[in-house]
């Protein structure tokens, strides 16, 4: 491999950020001072290339410490990992949270997506931008959905700088065998992996619901920003012991492992050990558990396909990168009941034969990151992660990887590429992840809600779980309700409840104009369709989708054409650009909607025809679900709502 490094040098801060993660360089080939020994042989090249998966954590380390990624800092990281700088530049520019151009240490991300737009985010942004000039030292960025839709409009402040938190031993001090263990079993963990002591060198503050005054205050003094409200406020049904997935939120201290165990925690894992891996998979299969991320693939079949693969090691990935506009249920679960996710991940790993798991956590979720780090660290300290869990001879550990702002990384193969240190672009299938996934090994990937559903499957039994909901859509489902309702938040209902029943719980307003199901990749329904059953089969029969559980209500004060244009802008921004139908189609869709916004009726007919042609091309020929669904919401608004008549 021919590496071409520029002449730019890292600053002391940039060097310290990388060395904190990787340990000090071992030779001049990695950036240390030159010695006579280095002139006779090169050391560490192959070992460094085996650590390519640390490229994303390394970019986070630079961005967190300095606020942006310079050519010198990127080049130093590339030397340490033996990664071509051109490839690393492609990775750094792929993510919205990174910058390769100088910017202030403080960045104020103001959400401008659907729920926040409906709540007045455009005017909020204009006011904040007018008052925070260049002299303020704050960069204001209009952001896609921050996952705070129940508290719209929302803002997130990130201030770079050296943290006072203590670090775990750097990877450079760990044995080679332990390093390789991250790809094949237990081994060393990089900083920020669940100990609660990782050096990320940044301050964060969430302001939601926000005003120009509160957003500016949080941006100027993030360390003094008010503490976020408890996760309980995002669950209007809490506390309710009759709930299955949300029962502990508002009842159990999310930071206390003993409190979690006193309320039934780790009962499911003990039953899993009593049953054995094959019987656990059979329980999940018999329960009829379908994936809750939108694709609704049978979880038991996925687990069985992975467990039966002769190639080892097997990997388990928890997809916590929920970036669909309007989705925030996984955030609430991680903030309010983090030990449940740790237990569920451990059960999935036991059933599928994985010895190492990755929690890929959305970069815009600072409190969820803190809670999951603490929970993983406590579980490890108490023998519930690591070697010989509960004395059963099963060894397993979890490593957290932070995303950096890329909607496409919610697609499982794009997520694998992101973890491996490449651009988060989807892979062509086959081979499927159960055969050749993360690091080319059999991999099972599930989202947070799917995994947490495994706990009641094992505690209630497959038959009792399957009795909840309908025959084809079993169990409870979490719905993210936001927009024009009085009580936005996460609701738990059995499959089969109607859309009207859900909106009645949330307090829908009488002048309802439309409801968006499934988020930006979903579809609109009319106010006269509220008897729609909320099941995978029911929404499919009605020509829409349940998706990840987004239910966004809009009254007649919300400008529908502006929402459609925002959806088109979202898909244009988030397209990874790998395939032509999506890369070009999302741009053409946005252009047509801009033209249509200036005229309606017969004058818009030609552009609506063009939209249909572009939409069909994206749906039929795009590599992944982003392009395949980018036209769904616009199509439904035209056909069901008569948006441009």
Phi, psi and omega in degrees: 000128182263115182256130179244108180259143178280186182268353182292140182250148177286150172284168178299322179296316181294318178297318180295322180298316181289317182293330176297324180281314190258350187087169182293149179294145184269341182205172179293338176296337178256005176112001177280172176296143184289140176232167179299326181296327182291340179282345183260331177204157177260134182241145169088359184299309182293318179298321180294319180296330177291348180255023179305330181293350177271007179296314180296313174301326178293320177295320175299318181299316178294312183295322180291326183278319188252330182105344175202173186244108182277168178297321179293316179295318179296319179296321179294318177298320180294322176298318182295327184253000183053052177247132177302130182303327179297320178292318180295324177297320177298325177288315183298323182277356181283333189256138185290335184278349178262155174223136176256011174242149181302138176208162179299159181292336181254127178238128177256110178268116178252120183292133177236020182276192199303303183297320181287324175299317178295335181266010174097023182299322180303315179292324177301314180299316180300318181293315181295317180296323180292327184269337179255087179280181181301330182289347182286340184075022180235132175262122179263124180236130175282123193246149167292180188312131179264004180072028180237037191296333179287350179234035182292148356281153189232155177217148178231128178254132174233120178246123179283157177154167181287131180270152177270000182286143181287151182253156172281166180304134181294157183296333181296342181264002185261154183291151180301322181298321179292322178299315181292337180298336179296338180254000182210017180152210181283153179179195184288154180243140175285163178306145180080026185261007180131358179280343185079009183235013184290144178273110174249347173059045180209156171249141177231152176211136177252132176236106183200130351292147187245159173233169176305319181293313182291325178295317181292319178299316179296324181290322183280329180222069182298332180289342180251010181293148179301148179292145179297147177294155181296157181299339180304324183293341177273359181237088183301336180282344186284151350275135181219108183293347180279348177286154179258315185268332185249008188299324185278343182288122184094349179247322185252140175290116185293350179260000188247109180295321180296321178296320178298316181291328178292340179251036173094002180296140178070010169293319181295320180294320178296322177292324177299317178296325179290326181281319187096157186304313184297319181290328176298314179298321179296320177299314180296321179293313181294332178288344180073026182293121177256150179301138184263008181276350179131327182281337177059040178278140180301122184295318180299320178295319179296316180296317181296319180297323178287314183299329184276356181288130180286339181286135180229158002281159172268148179240153174234132180235125172264117181273100178249031182258047182296111182237005177296124179306128181099355183258130178209011183295320180295323176300315181296320178296316182290324179284324187261339183211059188294327182293332177298320179291319178300315179296316182295319177298319180297319177297315179298320179294318179299317183291327186259000177079025178272144178247356179213137181233152177240132171255105181269104192252133183304135185293341182270013183245074184295320182287323176298321177298313180298316181294318182289323174301314181295316182296317179295318179297317179293319178297321179293319181293334183261012176079017178261357168219156179106213183279139170053061182296126180052027178068022184261004180077010180255129181244132183199145176216162185239137176240131179270132170239129180273132169287177184220028176091068177211107181304324184296337180289355169289339174285131194300320182286330173294323176297319178300314179300321180296314178298321183285353177096022178244173175299142184281064180256139180296153176261153174286145179238145356288171002287151180272159183303328180295342178259315185212092185244242182296130182055027177074014183246160179303131187220136171252131180236125177226153177272176188298311183297320179301313182294318181295333176294340179295330182297308177293334175302317183277326181282324179274328188100151185300319184294315180293322178295316182294339179286345177275138178087218180243176184295323182266336178236096187264155173087184176274161178225141176266135179238134179262104185257128180209181180094225187275064177226159183277330183232073179292156178153192179265128179241142176249121178224153174289146173307139181109340173298151183270162178299323179295320178296320179295314182292331176294321176298321183278351179077058181292147181277154189290329182272044181295134179253321183199159175231129178262120177257135174086002178082200182300331179270007183260216182210159180271149170231159184273164177297338179273009180246027185285352175276009180297124178287133182274079174223163178298317182286326181292315179291324178297317180295331180275002178080023176226199184215150175277329178057223182271004178103018178284129173228104185243115183264142179229130176269184187282003175271349183270125179287107184299316178302325179292324176296317180296321178294323178294322176298316179296319177298321180300311182291326175297316181293322189271349177300131181285345177084006184289319183248146185296316183304319180280315183300316181274321185297320180294327177290314180297324178297315179296318180299317181295320180291328174297318180292317182296326182300339182269352180205158181226179176067222185297329181295336182265357188300318183295319180288328176293321175298317177298318179302319180296319180293315178296317180299318178296320179296317179295317183295322186275333192238356180287151182291320188230182185294338180299304179293325182292335182247002186296340183260350189302308185294320180295317179300314182294325179294324179288314187277323184267326187255348184060047190301328186242025178277000000 
